[in-house]
Amino acid sequence: MCQCEDTGEGMSRFTDLIEWKYMKTCKRCHEEKELSEFCKDAVEKDGLRRICNPCNREQFAQWRERQQEAEKPKNQFKRDVAASWI
Ligand SMILES: [Zn+2]
């Protein structure tokens, strides 16, 4: 029997990412994670974001929430103004 399927399970897709085995500490949650947990960012010295993907998502969600909160009064004002014209 060929054992390829057992021994090589999941390895083929990692062979071209061999440099990703190093760890990096997230500047937000301060957890040490694999480099594959970080987005690429050309602005950074090491070419990777300072915060991990889960933190990045969280931060973006919070940012979007704030944006929506910031938009709300304006939209409300527009609606009020529009309503006063009718
Ligand atoms: Zn993090």
PDB file of the backbone (N, CA, C, O) and the ligand in Angstrom, with CONECT records:
HET     ZN  A 101       1
ATOM      1  N   MET A   1       0.830  -1.227   0.000  1.00  0.00           N
ATOM      2  CA  MET A   1       0.000   0.000   0.000  1.00  0.00           C
ATOM      3  C   MET A   1       0.855   1.264   0.000  1.00  0.00           C
ATOM      4  O   MET A   1       1.871   1.340   0.692  1.00  0.00           O
ATOM      5  N   CYS A   2       0.453   2.207  -0.747  1.00  0.00           N
ATOM      6  CA  CYS A   2       1.150   3.488  -0.731  1.00  0.00           C
ATOM      7  C   CYS A   2       0.719   4.292   0.499  1.00  0.00           C
ATOM      8  O   CYS A   2      -0.468   4.417   0.803  1.00  0.00           O
ATOM      9  N   GLN A   3       1.722   4.829   1.191  1.00  0.00           N
ATOM     10  CA  GLN A   3       1.425   5.567   2.428  1.00  0.00           C
ATOM     11  C   GLN A   3       1.372   7.086   2.200  1.00  0.00           C
ATOM     12  O   GLN A   3       1.204   7.873   3.131  1.00  0.00           O
ATOM     13  N   CYS A   4       1.522   7.458   0.937  1.00  0.00           N
ATOM     14  CA  CYS A   4       1.613   8.879   0.616  1.00  0.00           C
ATOM     15  C   CYS A   4       0.482   9.689   1.233  1.00  0.00           C
ATOM     16  O   CYS A   4       0.697  10.752   1.816  1.00  0.00           O
ATOM     17  N   GLU A   5      -0.728   9.160   1.088  1.00  0.00           N
ATOM     18  CA  GLU A   5      -1.884   9.926   1.553  1.00  0.00           C
ATOM     19  C   GLU A   5      -1.841  10.168   3.053  1.00  0.00           C
ATOM     20  O   GLU A   5      -2.291  11.205   3.541  1.00  0.00           O
ATOM     21  N   ASP A   6      -1.286   9.182   3.790  1.00  0.00           N
ATOM     22  CA  ASP A   6      -1.239   9.336   5.249  1.00  0.00           C
ATOM     23  C   ASP A   6      -0.123  10.279   5.682  1.00  0.00           C
ATOM     24  O   ASP A   6      -0.344  11.213   6.453  1.00  0.00           O
ATOM     25  N   THR A   7       1.105  10.013   5.162  1.00  0.00           N
ATOM     26  CA  THR A   7       2.257  10.795   5.618  1.00  0.00           C
ATOM     27  C   THR A   7       2.273  12.209   5.035  1.00  0.00           C
ATOM     28  O   THR A   7       2.745  13.150   5.673  1.00  0.00           O
ATOM     29  N   GLY A   8       1.762  12.339   3.841  1.00  0.00           N
ATOM     30  CA  GLY A   8       1.838  13.644   3.184  1.00  0.00           C
ATOM     31  C   GLY A   8       0.593  14.484   3.377  1.00  0.00           C
ATOM     32  O   GLY A   8       0.394  15.482   2.685  1.00  0.00           O
ATOM     33  N   GLU A   9      -0.224  14.089   4.299  1.00  0.00           N
ATOM     34  CA  GLU A   9      -1.488  14.782   4.494  1.00  0.00           C
ATOM     35  C   GLU A   9      -1.286  16.251   4.885  1.00  0.00           C
ATOM     36  O   GLU A   9      -0.661  16.558   5.901  1.00  0.00           O
ATOM     37  N   GLY A  10      -1.817  17.129   4.076  1.00  0.00           N
ATOM     38  CA  GLY A  10      -1.765  18.557   4.382  1.00  0.00           C
ATOM     39  C   GLY A  10      -0.405  19.193   4.181  1.00  0.00           C
ATOM     40  O   GLY A  10      -0.274  20.407   4.340  1.00  0.00           O
ATOM     41  N   MET A  11       0.612  18.417   3.836  1.00  0.00           N
ATOM     42  CA  MET A  11       1.955  18.989   3.729  1.00  0.00           C
ATOM     43  C   MET A  11       2.196  19.717   2.416  1.00  0.00           C
ATOM     44  O   MET A  11       2.892  20.731   2.376  1.00  0.00           O
ATOM     45  N   SER A  12       1.616  19.195   1.344  1.00  0.00           N
ATOM     46  CA  SER A  12       1.908  19.762   0.034  1.00  0.00           C
ATOM     47  C   SER A  12       1.578  21.243  -0.036  1.00  0.00           C
ATOM     48  O   SER A  12       2.297  22.013  -0.673  1.00  0.00           O
ATOM     49  N   ARG A  13       0.508  21.642   0.608  1.00  0.00           N
ATOM     50  CA  ARG A  13       0.135  23.057   0.520  1.00  0.00           C
ATOM     51  C   ARG A  13       0.997  23.944   1.406  1.00  0.00           C
ATOM     52  O   ARG A  13       0.913  25.169   1.322  1.00  0.00           O
ATOM     53  N   PHE A  14       1.835  23.336   2.265  1.00  0.00           N
ATOM     54  CA  PHE A  14       2.698  24.136   3.136  1.00  0.00           C
ATOM     55  C   PHE A  14       4.130  24.216   2.629  1.00  0.00           C
ATOM     56  O   PHE A  14       4.907  25.053   3.090  1.00  0.00           O
ATOM     57  N   THR A  15       4.487  23.346   1.675  1.00  0.00           N
ATOM     58  CA  THR A  15       5.878  23.303   1.227  1.00  0.00           C
ATOM     59  C   THR A  15       6.322  24.619   0.611  1.00  0.00           C
ATOM     60  O   THR A  15       7.476  25.019   0.764  1.00  0.00           O
ATOM     61  N   ASP A  16       5.413  25.295  -0.086  1.00  0.00           N
ATOM     62  CA  ASP A  16       5.812  26.567  -0.702  1.00  0.00           C
ATOM     63  C   ASP A  16       5.673  27.725   0.282  1.00  0.00           C
ATOM     64  O   ASP A  16       5.964  28.873  -0.055  1.00  0.00           O
ATOM     65  N   LEU A  17       5.236  27.423   1.476  1.00  0.00           N
ATOM     66  CA  LEU A  17       5.099  28.460   2.505  1.00  0.00           C
ATOM     67  C   LEU A  17       6.042  28.162   3.666  1.00  0.00           C
ATOM     68  O   LEU A  17       5.754  28.484   4.819  1.00  0.00           O
ATOM     69  N   ILE A  18       7.167  27.543   3.341  1.00  0.00           N
ATOM     70  CA  ILE A  18       8.074  27.062   4.385  1.00  0.00           C
ATOM     71  C   ILE A  18       8.605  28.196   5.249  1.00  0.00           C
ATOM     72  O   ILE A  18       8.920  27.987   6.421  1.00  0.00           O
ATOM     73  N   GLU A  19       8.707  29.391   4.686  1.00  0.00           N
ATOM     74  CA  GLU A  19       9.220  30.533   5.463  1.00  0.00           C
ATOM     75  C   GLU A  19       8.201  31.036   6.482  1.00  0.00           C
ATOM     76  O   GLU A  19       8.522  31.862   7.337  1.00  0.00           O
ATOM     77  N   TRP A  20       6.967  30.531   6.385  1.00  0.00           N
ATOM     78  CA  TRP A  20       5.902  30.972   7.281  1.00  0.00           C
ATOM     79  C   TRP A  20       5.929  30.258   8.634  1.00  0.00           C
ATOM     80  O   TRP A  20       5.025  30.444   9.448  1.00  0.00           O
ATOM     81  N   LYS A  21       6.955  29.447   8.878  1.00  0.00           N
ATOM     82  CA  LYS A  21       6.951  28.696  10.126  1.00  0.00           C
ATOM     83  C   LYS A  21       7.411  29.533  11.315  1.00  0.00           C
ATOM     84  O   LYS A  21       7.264  29.103  12.459  1.00  0.00           O
ATOM     85  N   TYR A  22       7.966  30.719  11.066  1.00  0.00           N
ATOM     86  CA  TYR A  22       8.424  31.583  12.153  1.00  0.00           C
ATOM     87  C   TYR A  22       7.238  32.262  12.829  1.00  0.00           C
ATOM     88  O   TYR A  22       6.159  32.413  12.255  1.00  0.00           O
ATOM     89  N   MET A  23       7.481  32.658  14.054  1.00  0.00           N
ATOM     90  CA  MET A  23       6.411  33.245  14.837  1.00  0.00           C
ATOM     91  C   MET A  23       6.572  34.761  14.924  1.00  0.00           C
ATOM     92  O   MET A  23       7.670  35.297  14.773  1.00  0.00           O
ATOM     93  N   LYS A  24       5.472  35.423  15.167  1.00  0.00           N
ATOM     94  CA  LYS A  24       5.465  36.881  15.295  1.00  0.00           C
ATOM     95  C   LYS A  24       4.460  37.225  16.388  1.00  0.00           C
ATOM     96  O   LYS A  24       3.405  36.600  16.495  1.00  0.00           O
ATOM     97  N   THR A  25       4.799  38.226  17.196  1.00  0.00           N
ATOM     98  CA  THR A  25       3.894  38.602  18.284  1.00  0.00           C
ATOM     99  C   THR A  25       2.963  39.716  17.827  1.00  0.00           C
ATOM    100  O   THR A  25       3.400  40.741  17.303  1.00  0.00           O
ATOM    101  N   CYS A  26       1.699  39.495  18.032  1.00  0.00           N
ATOM    102  CA  CYS A  26       0.684  40.479  17.664  1.00  0.00           C
ATOM    103  C   CYS A  26       0.773  41.667  18.608  1.00  0.00           C
ATOM    104  O   CYS A  26       0.867  41.506  19.825  1.00  0.00           O
ATOM    105  N   LYS A  27       0.740  42.870  18.027  1.00  0.00           N
ATOM    106  CA  LYS A  27       0.865  44.086  18.834  1.00  0.00           C
ATOM    107  C   LYS A  27      -0.436  44.435  19.546  1.00  0.00           C
ATOM    108  O   LYS A  27      -0.475  45.354  20.364  1.00  0.00           O
ATOM    109  N   ARG A  28      -1.497  43.702  19.234  1.00  0.00           N
ATOM    110  CA  ARG A  28      -2.778  44.048  19.851  1.00  0.00           C
ATOM    111  C   ARG A  28      -3.139  43.059  20.957  1.00  0.00           C
ATOM    112  O   ARG A  28      -3.427  43.461  22.084  1.00  0.00           O
ATOM    113  N   CYS A  29      -3.123  41.754  20.630  1.00  0.00           N
ATOM    114  CA  CYS A  29      -3.479  40.763  21.653  1.00  0.00           C
ATOM    115  C   CYS A  29      -2.228  40.203  22.336  1.00  0.00           C
ATOM    116  O   CYS A  29      -2.329  39.457  23.310  1.00  0.00           O
ATOM    117  N   HIS A  30      -1.047  40.567  21.820  1.00  0.00           N
ATOM    118  CA  HIS A  30       0.244  40.160  22.392  1.00  0.00           C
ATOM    119  C   HIS A  30       0.437  38.654  22.427  1.00  0.00           C
ATOM    120  O   HIS A  30       1.188  38.139  23.256  1.00  0.00           O
ATOM    121  N   GLU A  31      -0.237  37.950  21.535  1.00  0.00           N
ATOM    122  CA  GLU A  31      -0.071  36.503  21.433  1.00  0.00           C
ATOM    123  C   GLU A  31       0.932  36.214  20.337  1.00  0.00           C
ATOM    124  O   GLU A  31       0.964  36.894  19.311  1.00  0.00           O
ATOM    125  N   GLU A  32       1.754  35.195  20.565  1.00  0.00           N
ATOM    126  CA  GLU A  32       2.703  34.802  19.538  1.00  0.00           C
ATOM    127  C   GLU A  32       1.999  33.863  18.573  1.00  0.00           C
ATOM    128  O   GLU A  32       1.487  32.813  18.962  1.00  0.00           O
ATOM    129  N   LYS A  33       1.985  34.256  17.319  1.00  0.00           N
ATOM    130  CA  LYS A  33       1.274  33.463  16.322  1.00  0.00           C
ATOM    131  C   LYS A  33       2.145  33.196  15.111  1.00  0.00           C
ATOM    132  O   LYS A  33       3.168  33.846  14.896  1.00  0.00           O
ATOM    133  N   GLU A  34       1.702  32.197  14.309  1.00  0.00           N
ATOM    134  CA  GLU A  34       2.437  31.902  13.077  1.00  0.00           C
ATOM    135  C   GLU A  34       2.253  33.057  12.110  1.00  0.00           C
ATOM    136  O   GLU A  34       1.247  33.766  12.147  1.00  0.00           O
ATOM    137  N   LEU A  35       3.244  33.235  11.243  1.00  0.00           N
ATOM    138  CA  LEU A  35       3.204  34.355  10.297  1.00  0.00           C
ATOM    139  C   LEU A  35       2.000  34.272   9.373  1.00  0.00           C
ATOM    140  O   LEU A  35       1.532  35.285   8.853  1.00  0.00           O
ATOM    141  N   SER A  36       1.500  33.057   9.171  1.00  0.00           N
ATOM    142  CA  SER A  36       0.331  32.898   8.310  1.00  0.00           C
ATOM    143  C   SER A  36      -0.906  33.531   8.933  1.00  0.00           C
ATOM    144  O   SER A  36      -1.926  33.694   8.263  1.00  0.00           O
ATOM    145  N   GLU A  37      -0.819  33.891  10.222  1.00  0.00           N
ATOM    146  CA  GLU A  37      -1.933  34.546  10.921  1.00  0.00           C
ATOM    147  C   GLU A  37      -1.927  36.060  10.690  1.00  0.00           C
ATOM    148  O   GLU A  37      -2.815  36.782  11.142  1.00  0.00           O
ATOM    149  N   PHE A  38      -0.887  36.519   9.965  1.00  0.00           N
ATOM    150  CA  PHE A  38      -0.771  37.954   9.743  1.00  0.00           C
ATOM    151  C   PHE A  38      -0.942  38.302   8.269  1.00  0.00           C
ATOM    152  O   PHE A  38      -0.467  37.582   7.391  1.00  0.00           O
ATOM    153  N   CYS A  39      -1.615  39.395   8.013  1.00  0.00           N
ATOM    154  CA  CYS A  39      -1.795  39.887   6.652  1.00  0.00           C
ATOM    155  C   CYS A  39      -0.477  40.473   6.152  1.00  0.00           C
ATOM    156  O   CYS A  39       0.361  40.914   6.939  1.00  0.00           O
ATOM    157  N   LYS A  40      -0.310  40.470   4.854  1.00  0.00           N
ATOM    158  CA  LYS A  40       0.853  41.130   4.285  1.00  0.00           C
ATOM    159  C   LYS A  40       0.620  42.631   4.266  1.00  0.00           C
ATOM    160  O   LYS A  40      -0.488  43.102   4.009  1.00  0.00           O
ATOM    161  N   ASP A  41       1.693  43.379   4.546  1.00  0.00           N
ATOM    162  CA  ASP A  41       1.599  44.834   4.515  1.00  0.00           C
ATOM    163  C   ASP A  41       2.943  45.398   4.100  1.00  0.00           C
ATOM    164  O   ASP A  41       3.905  45.364   4.867  1.00  0.00           O
ATOM    165  N   ALA A  42       3.004  45.908   2.905  1.00  0.00           N
ATOM    166  CA  ALA A  42       4.265  46.396   2.334  1.00  0.00           C
ATOM    167  C   ALA A  42       4.846  47.553   3.130  1.00  0.00           C
ATOM    168  O   ALA A  42       6.045  47.821   3.054  1.00  0.00           O
ATOM    169  N   VAL A  43       4.004  48.239   3.891  1.00  0.00           N
ATOM    170  CA  VAL A  43       4.449  49.395   4.673  1.00  0.00           C
ATOM    171  C   VAL A  43       5.353  48.965   5.822  1.00  0.00           C
ATOM    172  O   VAL A  43       6.263  49.693   6.217  1.00  0.00           O
ATOM    173  N   GLU A  44       5.088  47.759   6.359  1.00  0.00           N
ATOM    174  CA  GLU A  44       5.862  47.281   7.504  1.00  0.00           C
ATOM    175  C   GLU A  44       7.222  46.764   7.063  1.00  0.00           C
ATOM    176  O   GLU A  44       7.396  46.295   5.939  1.00  0.00           O
ATOM    177  N   LYS A  45       8.203  46.865   7.998  1.00  0.00           N
ATOM    178  CA  LYS A  45       9.575  46.450   7.690  1.00  0.00           C
ATOM    179  C   LYS A  45       9.656  44.991   7.270  1.00  0.00           C
ATOM    180  O   LYS A  45      10.336  44.651   6.301  1.00  0.00           O
ATOM    181  N   ASP A  46       8.949  44.122   8.012  1.00  0.00           N
ATOM    182  CA  ASP A  46       9.013  42.696   7.713  1.00  0.00           C
ATOM    183  C   ASP A  46       7.957  42.275   6.703  1.00  0.00           C
ATOM    184  O   ASP A  46       7.803  41.086   6.421  1.00  0.00           O
ATOM    185  N   GLY A  47       7.231  43.241   6.160  1.00  0.00           N
ATOM    186  CA  GLY A  47       6.250  42.940   5.128  1.00  0.00           C
ATOM    187  C   GLY A  47       4.954  42.354   5.644  1.00  0.00           C
ATOM    188  O   GLY A  47       4.113  41.899   4.868  1.00  0.00           O
ATOM    189  N   LEU A  48       4.793  42.367   6.969  1.00  0.00           N
ATOM    190  CA  LEU A  48       3.560  41.833   7.556  1.00  0.00           C
ATOM    191  C   LEU A  48       2.947  42.836   8.522  1.00  0.00           C
ATOM    192  O   LEU A  48       3.640  43.653   9.128  1.00  0.00           O
ATOM    193  N   ARG A  49       1.648  42.751   8.644  1.00  0.00           N
ATOM    194  CA  ARG A  49       0.930  43.605   9.591  1.00  0.00           C
ATOM    195  C   ARG A  49       1.408  43.372  11.008  1.00  0.00           C
ATOM    196  O   ARG A  49       1.880  42.285  11.341  1.00  0.00           O
ATOM    197  N   ARG A  50       1.285  44.403  11.850  1.00  0.00           N
ATOM    198  CA  ARG A  50       1.685  44.265  13.246  1.00  0.00           C
ATOM    199  C   ARG A  50       0.643  43.507  14.052  1.00  0.00           C
ATOM    200  O   ARG A  50       0.955  42.950  15.105  1.00  0.00           O
ATOM    201  N   ILE A  51      -0.583  43.483  13.568  1.00  0.00           N
ATOM    202  CA  ILE A  51      -1.623  42.764  14.311  1.00  0.00           C
ATOM    203  C   ILE A  51      -2.109  41.568  13.509  1.00  0.00           C
ATOM    204  O   ILE A  51      -2.107  41.585  12.278  1.00  0.00           O
ATOM    205  N   CYS A  52      -2.527  40.520  14.232  1.00  0.00           N
ATOM    206  CA  CYS A  52      -2.939  39.276  13.591  1.00  0.00           C
ATOM    207  C   CYS A  52      -4.293  39.435  12.888  1.00  0.00           C
ATOM    208  O   CYS A  52      -4.995  40.429  13.072  1.00  0.00           O
ATOM    209  N   ASN A  53      -4.629  38.447  12.094  1.00  0.00           N
ATOM    210  CA  ASN A  53      -5.862  38.524  11.322  1.00  0.00           C
ATOM    211  C   ASN A  53      -7.118  38.661  12.181  1.00  0.00           C
ATOM    212  O   ASN A  53      -7.965  39.503  11.884  1.00  0.00           O
ATOM    213  N   PRO A  54      -7.265  37.841  13.259  1.00  0.00           N
ATOM    214  CA  PRO A  54      -8.461  38.010  14.093  1.00  0.00           C
ATOM    215  C   PRO A  54      -8.561  39.417  14.676  1.00  0.00           C
ATOM    216  O   PRO A  54      -9.645  39.999  14.717  1.00  0.00           O
ATOM    217  N   CYS A  55      -7.406  39.974  15.137  1.00  0.00           N
ATOM    218  CA  CYS A  55      -7.398  41.331  15.678  1.00  0.00           C
ATOM    219  C   CYS A  55      -7.723  42.337  14.590  1.00  0.00           C
ATOM    220  O   CYS A  55      -8.450  43.305  14.812  1.00  0.00           O
ATOM    221  N   ASN A  56      -7.174  42.091  13.414  1.00  0.00           N
ATOM    222  CA  ASN A  56      -7.401  42.968  12.281  1.00  0.00           C
ATOM    223  C   ASN A  56      -8.892  43.056  11.955  1.00  0.00           C
ATOM    224  O   ASN A  56      -9.444  44.130  11.717  1.00  0.00           O
ATOM    225  N   ARG A  57      -9.520  41.873  11.956  1.00  0.00           N
ATOM    226  CA  ARG A  57     -10.958  41.817  11.679  1.00  0.00           C
ATOM    227  C   ARG A  57     -11.741  42.573  12.749  1.00  0.00           C
ATOM    228  O   ARG A  57     -12.661  43.337  12.458  1.00  0.00           O
ATOM    229  N   GLU A  58     -11.333  42.328  14.020  1.00  0.00           N
ATOM    230  CA  GLU A  58     -12.001  42.970  15.141  1.00  0.00           C
ATOM    231  C   GLU A  58     -11.868  44.484  15.048  1.00  0.00           C
ATOM    232  O   GLU A  58     -12.830  45.232  15.222  1.00  0.00           O
ATOM    233  N   GLN A  59     -10.629  44.908  14.763  1.00  0.00           N
ATOM    234  CA  GLN A  59     -10.351  46.332  14.679  1.00  0.00           C
ATOM    235  C   GLN A  59     -11.157  46.966  13.554  1.00  0.00           C
ATOM    236  O   GLN A  59     -11.681  48.070  13.699  1.00  0.00           O
ATOM    237  N   PHE A  60     -11.252  46.253  12.428  1.00  0.00           N
ATOM    238  CA  PHE A  60     -12.004  46.768  11.292  1.00  0.00           C
ATOM    239  C   PHE A  60     -13.482  46.858  11.637  1.00  0.00           C
ATOM    240  O   PHE A  60     -14.149  47.830  11.283  1.00  0.00           O
ATOM    241  N   ALA A  61     -13.995  45.840  12.331  1.00  0.00           N
ATOM    242  CA  ALA A  61     -15.402  45.827  12.730  1.00  0.00           C
ATOM    243  C   ALA A  61     -15.700  47.001  13.650  1.00  0.00           C
ATOM    244  O   ALA A  61     -16.728  47.666  13.519  1.00  0.00           O
ATOM    245  N   GLN A  62     -14.774  47.247  14.595  1.00  0.00           N
ATOM    246  CA  GLN A  62     -14.951  48.367  15.520  1.00  0.00           C
ATOM    247  C   GLN A  62     -14.890  49.695  14.779  1.00  0.00           C
ATOM    248  O   GLN A  62     -15.667  50.614  15.038  1.00  0.00           O
ATOM    249  N   TRP A  63     -13.933  49.769  13.841  1.00  0.00           N
ATOM    250  CA  TRP A  63     -13.781  50.982  13.056  1.00  0.00           C
ATOM    251  C   TRP A  63     -15.057  51.257  12.262  1.00  0.00           C
ATOM    252  O   TRP A  63     -15.533  52.390  12.199  1.00  0.00           O
ATOM    253  N   ARG A  64     -15.608  50.189  11.652  1.00  0.00           N
ATOM    254  CA  ARG A  64     -16.801  50.342  10.839  1.00  0.00           C
ATOM    255  C   ARG A  64     -17.992  50.765  11.699  1.00  0.00           C
ATOM    256  O   ARG A  64     -18.828  51.572  11.291  1.00  0.00           O
ATOM    257  N   GLU A  65     -18.040  50.183  12.917  1.00  0.00           N
ATOM    258  CA  GLU A  65     -19.097  50.551  13.856  1.00  0.00           C
ATOM    259  C   GLU A  65     -19.029  52.041  14.173  1.00  0.00           C
ATOM    260  O   GLU A  65     -20.029  52.758  14.173  1.00  0.00           O
ATOM    261  N   ARG A  66     -17.770  52.479  14.448  1.00  0.00           N
ATOM    262  CA  ARG A  66     -17.579  53.902  14.759  1.00  0.00           C
ATOM    263  C   ARG A  66     -17.981  54.772  13.580  1.00  0.00           C
ATOM    264  O   ARG A  66     -18.599  55.823  13.752  1.00  0.00           O
ATOM    265  N   GLN A  67     -17.623  54.321  12.371  1.00  0.00           N
ATOM    266  CA  GLN A  67     -17.968  55.077  11.177  1.00  0.00           C
ATOM    267  C   GLN A  67     -19.480  55.195  11.049  1.00  0.00           C
ATOM    268  O   GLN A  67     -20.023  56.256  10.742  1.00  0.00           O
ATOM    269  N   GLN A  68     -20.147  54.050  11.298  1.00  0.00           N
ATOM    270  CA  GLN A  68     -21.604  54.049  11.198  1.00  0.00           C
ATOM    271  C   GLN A  68     -22.217  54.944  12.257  1.00  0.00           C
ATOM    272  O   GLN A  68     -23.199  55.641  12.003  1.00  0.00           O
ATOM    273  N   GLU A  69     -21.623  54.920  13.463  1.00  0.00           N
ATOM    274  CA  GLU A  69     -22.103  55.785  14.544  1.00  0.00           C
ATOM    275  C   GLU A  69     -21.922  57.240  14.157  1.00  0.00           C
ATOM    276  O   GLU A  69     -22.782  58.081  14.421  1.00  0.00           O
ATOM    277  N   ALA A  70     -20.786  57.525  13.524  1.00  0.00           N
ATOM    278  CA  ALA A  70     -20.475  58.891  13.118  1.00  0.00           C
ATOM    279  C   ALA A  70     -21.414  59.344  12.011  1.00  0.00           C
ATOM    280  O   ALA A  70     -21.748  60.524  11.910  1.00  0.00           O
ATOM    281  N   GLU A  71     -21.839  58.392  11.180  1.00  0.00           N
ATOM    282  CA  GLU A  71     -22.719  58.723  10.066  1.00  0.00           C
ATOM    283  C   GLU A  71     -24.150  58.973  10.536  1.00  0.00           C
ATOM    284  O   GLU A  71     -24.886  59.767   9.949  1.00  0.00           O
ATOM    285  N   LYS A  72     -24.521  58.282  11.598  1.00  0.00           N
ATOM    286  CA  LYS A  72     -25.909  58.295  12.066  1.00  0.00           C
ATOM    287  C   LYS A  72     -26.500  59.693  12.251  1.00  0.00           C
ATOM    288  O   LYS A  72     -27.533  60.002  11.657  1.00  0.00           O
ATOM    289  N   PRO A  73     -25.861  60.552  13.071  1.00  0.00           N
ATOM    290  CA  PRO A  73     -26.458  61.868  13.316  1.00  0.00           C
ATOM    291  C   PRO A  73     -26.664  62.638  12.018  1.00  0.00           C
ATOM    292  O   PRO A  73     -27.676  63.313  11.830  1.00  0.00           O
ATOM    293  N   LYS A  74     -25.668  62.520  11.115  1.00  0.00           N
ATOM    294  CA  LYS A  74     -25.761  63.218   9.837  1.00  0.00           C
ATOM    295  C   LYS A  74     -26.991  62.759   9.058  1.00  0.00           C
ATOM    296  O   LYS A  74     -27.776  63.557   8.545  1.00  0.00           O
ATOM    297  N   ASN A  75     -27.120  61.409   8.995  1.00  0.00           N
ATOM    298  CA  ASN A  75     -28.253  60.845   8.276  1.00  0.00           C
ATOM    299  C   ASN A  75     -29.562  61.272   8.928  1.00  0.00           C
ATOM    300  O   ASN A  75     -30.539  61.601   8.254  1.00  0.00           O
ATOM    301  N   GLN A  76     -29.552  61.258  10.263  1.00  0.00           N
ATOM    302  CA  GLN A  76     -30.742  61.644  11.007  1.00  0.00           C
ATOM    303  C   GLN A  76     -31.070  63.110  10.705  1.00  0.00           C
ATOM    304  O   GLN A  76     -32.226  63.481  10.499  1.00  0.00           O
ATOM    305  N   PHE A  77     -30.020  63.924  10.685  1.00  0.00           N
ATOM    306  CA  PHE A  77     -30.207  65.349  10.409  1.00  0.00           C
ATOM    307  C   PHE A  77     -30.785  65.536   9.012  1.00  0.00           C
ATOM    308  O   PHE A  77     -31.725  66.305   8.811  1.00  0.00           O
ATOM    309  N   LYS A  78     -30.204  64.815   8.046  1.00  0.00           N
ATOM    310  CA  LYS A  78     -30.689  64.918   6.664  1.00  0.00           C
ATOM    311  C   LYS A  78     -32.162  64.553   6.586  1.00  0.00           C
ATOM    312  O   LYS A  78     -32.968  65.203   5.921  1.00  0.00           O
ATOM    313  N   ARG A  79     -32.476  63.449   7.323  1.00  0.00           N
ATOM    314  CA  ARG A  79     -33.870  62.995   7.315  1.00  0.00           C
ATOM    315  C   ARG A  79     -34.779  64.064   7.924  1.00  0.00           C
ATOM    316  O   ARG A  79     -35.867  64.334   7.416  1.00  0.00           O
ATOM    317  N   ASP A  80     -34.307  64.674   9.035  1.00  0.00           N
ATOM    318  CA  ASP A  80     -35.112  65.693   9.708  1.00  0.00           C
ATOM    319  C   ASP A  80     -35.319  66.900   8.796  1.00  0.00           C
ATOM    320  O   ASP A  80     -36.417  67.447   8.692  1.00  0.00           O
ATOM    321  N   VAL A  81     -34.233  67.294   8.143  1.00  0.00           N
ATOM    322  CA  VAL A  81     -34.318  68.434   7.229  1.00  0.00           C
ATOM    323  C   VAL A  81     -35.284  68.119   6.085  1.00  0.00           C
ATOM    324  O   VAL A  81     -36.131  68.932   5.717  1.00  0.00           O
ATOM    325  N   ALA A  82     -35.128  66.902   5.534  1.00  0.00           N
ATOM    326  CA  ALA A  82     -35.997  66.482   4.448  1.00  0.00           C
ATOM    327  C   ALA A  82     -37.439  66.459   4.923  1.00  0.00           C
ATOM    328  O   ALA A  82     -38.346  66.848   4.187  1.00  0.00           O
ATOM    329  N   ALA A  83     -37.653  66.003   6.151  1.00  0.00           N
ATOM    330  CA  ALA A  83     -39.006  65.895   6.683  1.00  0.00           C
ATOM    331  C   ALA A  83     -39.623  67.292   6.858  1.00  0.00           C
ATOM    332  O   ALA A  83     -40.819  67.495   6.645  1.00  0.00           O
ATOM    333  N   SER A  84     -38.763  68.249   7.253  1.00  0.00           N
ATOM    334  CA  SER A  84     -39.291  69.591   7.509  1.00  0.00           C
ATOM    335  C   SER A  84     -39.690  70.294   6.213  1.00  0.00           C
ATOM    336  O   SER A  84     -40.451  71.262   6.227  1.00  0.00           O
ATOM    337  N   TRP A  85     -39.168  69.794   5.096  1.00  0.00           N
ATOM    338  CA  TRP A  85     -39.488  70.408   3.806  1.00  0.00           C
ATOM    339  C   TRP A  85     -40.825  69.942   3.258  1.00  0.00           C
ATOM    340  O   TRP A  85     -41.459  70.599   2.433  1.00  0.00           O
ATOM    341  N   ILE A  86     -41.223  68.783   3.752  1.00  0.00           N
ATOM    342  CA  ILE A  86     -42.450  68.198   3.198  1.00  0.00           C
ATOM    343  C   ILE A  86     -43.693  68.894   3.774  1.00  0.00           C
ATOM    344  O   ILE A  86     -44.818  68.538   3.424  1.00  0.00           O
TER     345      ILE A  86
HETATM  346 ZN    ZN A 101      -3.862  39.596  17.720  1.00  0.00          ZN2+
END
